[in-house]
Amino acid sequence: MTTFERYVLRRLMAAFLMTLGALAGIVWATQALRQLDLVTAKGQTIVQFVGMTLLAMPFLAQAIAPFALLIAVILVLNTLSNDSELIVINASGASRAVLVRPVIVFSLAVSLLCACLSVALAPMGLASLRDEITKVRVDLVANIVRPGRFIGIEEGLTFHIRNRAGDGQLDGLLLHDERDPDTIFTYEAARGRIVEAAGRTLLIMQDGTIQRRARRTGSISIVRFQSYAFDLSNMIPSETAVTYKASERPTLSLLSPAPDDAYARANRGQLLSEFHDRLSQPLYPLAFGLIVFAMIGQPKTTRQNRSMATIAAILTAMLVRAAGFGLVTIVPEAPAAWPALY
């Protein structure tokens, strides 16, 4: 490549990285808010929250990379035109290939990045995110240990604690059990701890009382204890096999799912659409780069307005991408339409 081509390529890369970083930060922030209940309701730490939301970043990056390229190419070409660099290159007798080569090389590099993200990294990250969310939802401790709130563990059983210490100790426990048809139990304890022992999950309460009230007579008896173990094992949600959506499955498995996969049998069209959508994703950066170059890559004087050409390039690229989104929803119902994705 010539010195000018390398110069243009460096500017394109710099503009792309800055734009991609800014867009990724904005999109990540909006998506992270959707998972905020992991911290506020499920008792997860901020480190776990950030780690889980970052698993979706490859998927978000592959979606915004073509638009980051679009913005980068527009910025660089308009800057070259405003600084009269395109006019000087054209006046020197150089062909348009001097400018189109770095644009194509840059677009191909971004296409390769999108291919890695869409085919491998994005589905891997989404699958890991699905696993983590499933673990959180079946985590008994995270679901019931919420200081200051009355939590219904199951029908007829309510749990409340005043505070949770950093070492896992629970202060001010109240457990109200109405599941027995004859007797209502109310457990109160100064402190407690949830432990795993002999393959069971136990709530060990200390310094408390058990109040028994007969439903028929209303008579109440109170038993004081120093230590009491309440079995929570049967309240832990059973771990079932995670059902991965089409976007969360490895690329090769989309065409050859397991014979006993119920989701695949019911959504074969969706799997086919996802497969071709992943393979067609890398074509968008190349298309966007060529669209922008075709519309605003010509040298113009500073008195010529480039606004309409810039707007036309943006609208054309958006229409192409919108058509892609639309086809992804059509292919599951009309599988023969998959070539249109390319």
Contacts in CASP RR format, 6 or more apart in sequence:
PFRMAT RR
TARGET T0000
AUTHOR 0000-0000-0000
METHOD contacts of the structure
MODEL  1
MTTFERYVLRRLMAAFLMTLGALAGIVWATQALRQLDLVTAKGQTIVQFV
GMTLLAMPFLAQAIAPFALLIAVILVLNTLSNDSELIVINASGASRAVLV
RPVIVFSLAVSLLCACLSVALAPMGLASLRDEITKVRVDLVANIVRPGRF
IGIEEGLTFHIRNRAGDGQLDGLLLHDERDPDTIFTYEAARGRIVEAAGR
TLLIMQDGTIQRRARRTGSISIVRFQSYAFDLSNMIPSETAVTYKASERP
TLSLLSPAPDDAYARANRGQLLSEFHDRLSQPLYPLAFGLIVFAMIGQPK
TTRQNRSMATIAAILTAMLVRAAGFGLVTIVPEAPAAWPALY
1 9 0 8 1.000
1 101 0 8 1.000
1 102 0 8 1.000
1 105 0 8 1.000
2 98 0 8 1.000
4 89 0 8 1.000
4 94 0 8 1.000
4 98 0 8 1.000
5 98 0 8 1.000
5 99 0 8 1.000
5 101 0 8 1.000
5 102 0 8 1.000
6 102 0 8 1.000
8 76 0 8 1.000
8 80 0 8 1.000
8 99 0 8 1.000
8 102 0 8 1.000
8 103 0 8 1.000
9 102 0 8 1.000
9 105 0 8 1.000
9 106 0 8 1.000
11 76 0 8 1.000
11 79 0 8 1.000
12 72 0 8 1.000
12 73 0 8 1.000
12 76 0 8 1.000
12 102 0 8 1.000
12 103 0 8 1.000
12 106 0 8 1.000
13 106 0 8 1.000
15 71 0 8 1.000
15 72 0 8 1.000
15 75 0 8 1.000
15 76 0 8 1.000
16 68 0 8 1.000
16 69 0 8 1.000
16 72 0 8 1.000
16 106 0 8 1.000
16 110 0 8 1.000
19 68 0 8 1.000
19 71 0 8 1.000
19 72 0 8 1.000
19 75 0 8 1.000
20 61 0 8 1.000
20 64 0 8 1.000
20 65 0 8 1.000
20 68 0 8 1.000
21 68 0 8 1.000
23 64 0 8 1.000
23 67 0 8 1.000
23 68 0 8 1.000
24 57 0 8 1.000
24 60 0 8 1.000
24 61 0 8 1.000
24 64 0 8 1.000
27 60 0 8 1.000
27 63 0 8 1.000
27 64 0 8 1.000
28 53 0 8 1.000
28 54 0 8 1.000
28 56 0 8 1.000
28 57 0 8 1.000
28 60 0 8 1.000
31 53 0 8 1.000
31 56 0 8 1.000
31 60 0 8 1.000
32 49 0 8 1.000
32 50 0 8 1.000
32 53 0 8 1.000
35 49 0 8 1.000
35 52 0 8 1.000
35 53 0 8 1.000
35 133 0 8 1.000
36 49 0 8 1.000
38 44 0 8 1.000
38 48 0 8 1.000
38 49 0 8 1.000
38 52 0 8 1.000
38 133 0 8 1.000
38 136 0 8 1.000
39 45 0 8 1.000
39 46 0 8 1.000
39 49 0 8 1.000
41 146 0 8 1.000
42 136 0 8 1.000
42 137 0 8 1.000
42 139 0 8 1.000
42 142 0 8 1.000
42 143 0 8 1.000
43 142 0 8 1.000
43 145 0 8 1.000
43 146 0 8 1.000
44 52 0 8 1.000
44 136 0 8 1.000
44 142 0 8 1.000
52 129 0 8 1.000
52 132 0 8 1.000
52 133 0 8 1.000
55 125 0 8 1.000
55 126 0 8 1.000
55 128 0 8 1.000
55 129 0 8 1.000
55 132 0 8 1.000
56 125 0 8 1.000
56 126 0 8 1.000
56 129 0 8 1.000
58 117 0 8 1.000
58 121 0 8 1.000
58 122 0 8 1.000
58 124 0 8 1.000
58 125 0 8 1.000
59 117 0 8 1.000
59 122 0 8 1.000
59 123 0 8 1.000
59 125 0 8 1.000
59 126 0 8 1.000
59 247 0 8 1.000
61 117 0 8 1.000
61 122 0 8 1.000
62 114 0 8 1.000
62 117 0 8 1.000
62 118 0 8 1.000
62 122 0 8 1.000
62 281 0 8 1.000
65 110 0 8 1.000
65 113 0 8 1.000
65 114 0 8 1.000
65 117 0 8 1.000
65 285 0 8 1.000
66 110 0 8 1.000
66 114 0 8 1.000
66 284 0 8 1.000
66 285 0 8 1.000
66 288 0 8 1.000
66 317 0 8 1.000
66 321 0 8 1.000
67 288 0 8 1.000
67 317 0 8 1.000
67 321 0 8 1.000
69 106 0 8 1.000
69 107 0 8 1.000
69 110 0 8 1.000
69 285 0 8 1.000
69 288 0 8 1.000
69 289 0 8 1.000
70 288 0 8 1.000
70 289 0 8 1.000
70 292 0 8 1.000
70 313 0 8 1.000
70 314 0 8 1.000
70 317 0 8 1.000
73 103 0 8 1.000
73 106 0 8 1.000
73 288 0 8 1.000
73 289 0 8 1.000
73 292 0 8 1.000
73 293 0 8 1.000
74 292 0 8 1.000
74 296 0 8 1.000
74 310 0 8 1.000
74 313 0 8 1.000
74 314 0 8 1.000
77 86 0 8 1.000
77 292 0 8 1.000
77 293 0 8 1.000
77 296 0 8 1.000
77 297 0 8 1.000
78 296 0 8 1.000
78 306 0 8 1.000
78 310 0 8 1.000
80 86 0 8 1.000
81 87 0 8 1.000
81 296 0 8 1.000
81 297 0 8 1.000
81 299 0 8 1.000
81 300 0 8 1.000
81 306 0 8 1.000
82 302 0 8 1.000
84 302 0 8 1.000
86 99 0 8 1.000
86 297 0 8 1.000
86 298 0 8 1.000
86 299 0 8 1.000
86 300 0 8 1.000
87 299 0 8 1.000
87 300 0 8 1.000
87 301 0 8 1.000
89 98 0 8 1.000
89 99 0 8 1.000
89 299 0 8 1.000
90 299 0 8 1.000
96 297 0 8 1.000
99 293 0 8 1.000
99 297 0 8 1.000
100 293 0 8 1.000
103 289 0 8 1.000
103 290 0 8 1.000
103 292 0 8 1.000
103 293 0 8 1.000
104 286 0 8 1.000
104 289 0 8 1.000
104 290 0 8 1.000
106 289 0 8 1.000
107 285 0 8 1.000
107 286 0 8 1.000
107 288 0 8 1.000
107 289 0 8 1.000
107 290 0 8 1.000
108 286 0 8 1.000
110 285 0 8 1.000
111 282 0 8 1.000
111 283 0 8 1.000
111 284 0 8 1.000
111 285 0 8 1.000
111 286 0 8 1.000
112 282 0 8 1.000
114 281 0 8 1.000
114 282 0 8 1.000
114 284 0 8 1.000
114 285 0 8 1.000
115 281 0 8 1.000
115 282 0 8 1.000
117 281 0 8 1.000
118 277 0 8 1.000
118 278 0 8 1.000
118 279 0 8 1.000
118 281 0 8 1.000
118 282 0 8 1.000
119 251 0 8 1.000
119 278 0 8 1.000
119 279 0 8 1.000
120 251 0 8 1.000
122 247 0 8 1.000
123 247 0 8 1.000
123 248 0 8 1.000
123 249 0 8 1.000
123 250 0 8 1.000
123 251 0 8 1.000
123 278 0 8 1.000
124 250 0 8 1.000
126 245 0 8 1.000
126 247 0 8 1.000
126 248 0 8 1.000
127 244 0 8 1.000
127 248 0 8 1.000
127 249 0 8 1.000
127 250 0 8 1.000
129 248 0 8 1.000
130 242 0 8 1.000
130 244 0 8 1.000
130 245 0 8 1.000
130 248 0 8 1.000
131 242 0 8 1.000
134 242 0 8 1.000
136 142 0 8 1.000
137 143 0 8 1.000
137 237 0 8 1.000
138 236 0 8 1.000
138 237 0 8 1.000
138 239 0 8 1.000
140 194 0 8 1.000
140 201 0 8 1.000
140 232 0 8 1.000
140 235 0 8 1.000
140 236 0 8 1.000
140 237 0 8 1.000
141 194 0 8 1.000
143 151 0 8 1.000
143 153 0 8 1.000
144 151 0 8 1.000
144 152 0 8 1.000
144 153 0 8 1.000
144 159 0 8 1.000
145 161 0 8 1.000
145 164 0 8 1.000
145 170 0 8 1.000
145 194 0 8 1.000
146 161 0 8 1.000
147 161 0 8 1.000
147 162 0 8 1.000
147 163 0 8 1.000
147 164 0 8 1.000
148 160 0 8 1.000
148 161 0 8 1.000
148 162 0 8 1.000
149 160 0 8 1.000
150 158 0 8 1.000
150 159 0 8 1.000
150 160 0 8 1.000
151 158 0 8 1.000
151 159 0 8 1.000
151 160 0 8 1.000
152 158 0 8 1.000
152 159 0 8 1.000
153 159 0 8 1.000
153 235 0 8 1.000
154 179 0 8 1.000
154 235 0 8 1.000
155 179 0 8 1.000
156 176 0 8 1.000
156 177 0 8 1.000
156 178 0 8 1.000
156 179 0 8 1.000
157 175 0 8 1.000
157 176 0 8 1.000
157 177 0 8 1.000
157 178 0 8 1.000
157 179 0 8 1.000
157 235 0 8 1.000
158 174 0 8 1.000
158 175 0 8 1.000
158 176 0 8 1.000
159 174 0 8 1.000
159 175 0 8 1.000
160 173 0 8 1.000
160 174 0 8 1.000
160 175 0 8 1.000
161 170 0 8 1.000
161 171 0 8 1.000
161 172 0 8 1.000
161 173 0 8 1.000
161 174 0 8 1.000
162 171 0 8 1.000
162 172 0 8 1.000
162 173 0 8 1.000
163 170 0 8 1.000
163 171 0 8 1.000
163 172 0 8 1.000
164 170 0 8 1.000
164 171 0 8 1.000
165 171 0 8 1.000
168 193 0 8 1.000
169 191 0 8 1.000
169 192 0 8 1.000
169 193 0 8 1.000
170 191 0 8 1.000
170 192 0 8 1.000
170 193 0 8 1.000
170 194 0 8 1.000
171 190 0 8 1.000
171 191 0 8 1.000
171 192 0 8 1.000
172 188 0 8 1.000
172 189 0 8 1.000
172 190 0 8 1.000
172 191 0 8 1.000
173 187 0 8 1.000
173 188 0 8 1.000
173 189 0 8 1.000
173 190 0 8 1.000
173 191 0 8 1.000
173 192 0 8 1.000
173 203 0 8 1.000
173 205 0 8 1.000
174 186 0 8 1.000
174 187 0 8 1.000
174 188 0 8 1.000
175 185 0 8 1.000
175 186 0 8 1.000
175 187 0 8 1.000
175 188 0 8 1.000
175 203 0 8 1.000
175 205 0 8 1.000
175 230 0 8 1.000
176 184 0 8 1.000
176 185 0 8 1.000
176 186 0 8 1.000
176 187 0 8 1.000
177 184 0 8 1.000
177 185 0 8 1.000
177 186 0 8 1.000
177 187 0 8 1.000
178 184 0 8 1.000
181 215 0 8 1.000
182 214 0 8 1.000
182 215 0 8 1.000
182 216 0 8 1.000
183 212 0 8 1.000
183 213 0 8 1.000
183 214 0 8 1.000
183 215 0 8 1.000
184 212 0 8 1.000
184 213 0 8 1.000
184 215 0 8 1.000
185 210 0 8 1.000
185 211 0 8 1.000
185 212 0 8 1.000
186 210 0 8 1.000
186 211 0 8 1.000
186 213 0 8 1.000
187 205 0 8 1.000
187 208 0 8 1.000
187 209 0 8 1.000
187 210 0 8 1.000
187 211 0 8 1.000
187 228 0 8 1.000
187 230 0 8 1.000
188 208 0 8 1.000
188 209 0 8 1.000
188 211 0 8 1.000
189 205 0 8 1.000
189 206 0 8 1.000
189 207 0 8 1.000
189 208 0 8 1.000
189 209 0 8 1.000
189 228 0 8 1.000
190 206 0 8 1.000
190 207 0 8 1.000
190 208 0 8 1.000
191 205 0 8 1.000
191 206 0 8 1.000
191 207 0 8 1.000
192 203 0 8 1.000
192 204 0 8 1.000
192 205 0 8 1.000
192 206 0 8 1.000
193 203 0 8 1.000
193 204 0 8 1.000
194 201 0 8 1.000
194 202 0 8 1.000
194 203 0 8 1.000
194 204 0 8 1.000
194 232 0 8 1.000
195 201 0 8 1.000
195 202 0 8 1.000
195 204 0 8 1.000
196 202 0 8 1.000
199 233 0 8 1.000
200 231 0 8 1.000
200 233 0 8 1.000
201 231 0 8 1.000
201 232 0 8 1.000
201 233 0 8 1.000
201 236 0 8 1.000
202 229 0 8 1.000
202 230 0 8 1.000
202 231 0 8 1.000
202 232 0 8 1.000
202 233 0 8 1.000
203 229 0 8 1.000
203 230 0 8 1.000
203 231 0 8 1.000
203 232 0 8 1.000
204 227 0 8 1.000
204 228 0 8 1.000
204 229 0 8 1.000
205 225 0 8 1.000
205 227 0 8 1.000
205 228 0 8 1.000
205 229 0 8 1.000
205 230 0 8 1.000
206 226 0 8 1.000
206 227 0 8 1.000
206 228 0 8 1.000
207 225 0 8 1.000
207 226 0 8 1.000
208 224 0 8 1.000
208 225 0 8 1.000
208 226 0 8 1.000
208 228 0 8 1.000
209 222 0 8 1.000
209 223 0 8 1.000
209 224 0 8 1.000
209 225 0 8 1.000
210 222 0 8 1.000
210 223 0 8 1.000
210 225 0 8 1.000
210 228 0 8 1.000
211 220 0 8 1.000
211 221 0 8 1.000
211 222 0 8 1.000
212 220 0 8 1.000
212 221 0 8 1.000
212 222 0 8 1.000
212 223 0 8 1.000
213 219 0 8 1.000
213 220 0 8 1.000
214 220 0 8 1.000
243 263 0 8 1.000
244 263 0 8 1.000
245 263 0 8 1.000
246 254 0 8 1.000
246 267 0 8 1.000
246 270 0 8 1.000
246 271 0 8 1.000
246 273 0 8 1.000
246 274 0 8 1.000
247 274 0 8 1.000
249 257 0 8 1.000
249 271 0 8 1.000
249 274 0 8 1.000
251 275 0 8 1.000
251 278 0 8 1.000
254 271 0 8 1.000
254 272 0 8 1.000
254 274 0 8 1.000
254 275 0 8 1.000
254 278 0 8 1.000
255 271 0 8 1.000
255 272 0 8 1.000
255 275 0 8 1.000
257 264 0 8 1.000
257 271 0 8 1.000
258 264 0 8 1.000
264 271 0 8 1.000
267 332 0 8 1.000
269 331 0 8 1.000
269 332 0 8 1.000
269 333 0 8 1.000
269 335 0 8 1.000
270 332 0 8 1.000
272 331 0 8 1.000
272 332 0 8 1.000
272 335 0 8 1.000
272 338 0 8 1.000
273 328 0 8 1.000
273 329 0 8 1.000
273 331 0 8 1.000
273 332 0 8 1.000
273 338 0 8 1.000
274 328 0 8 1.000
276 331 0 8 1.000
276 338 0 8 1.000
276 341 0 8 1.000
276 342 0 8 1.000
277 324 0 8 1.000
277 328 0 8 1.000
277 331 0 8 1.000
277 341 0 8 1.000
279 342 0 8 1.000
280 324 0 8 1.000
280 341 0 8 1.000
280 342 0 8 1.000
283 342 0 8 1.000
284 320 0 8 1.000
284 321 0 8 1.000
287 317 0 8 1.000
287 320 0 8 1.000
288 317 0 8 1.000
288 320 0 8 1.000
291 313 0 8 1.000
291 316 0 8 1.000
291 317 0 8 1.000
291 320 0 8 1.000
292 313 0 8 1.000
292 317 0 8 1.000
295 309 0 8 1.000
295 310 0 8 1.000
295 312 0 8 1.000
295 313 0 8 1.000
295 316 0 8 1.000
296 306 0 8 1.000
296 309 0 8 1.000
296 310 0 8 1.000
296 313 0 8 1.000
300 306 0 8 1.000
324 341 0 8 1.000
327 337 0 8 1.000
327 340 0 8 1.000
327 341 0 8 1.000
328 341 0 8 1.000
330 337 0 8 1.000
331 337 0 8 1.000
331 338 0 8 1.000
331 341 0 8 1.000
END
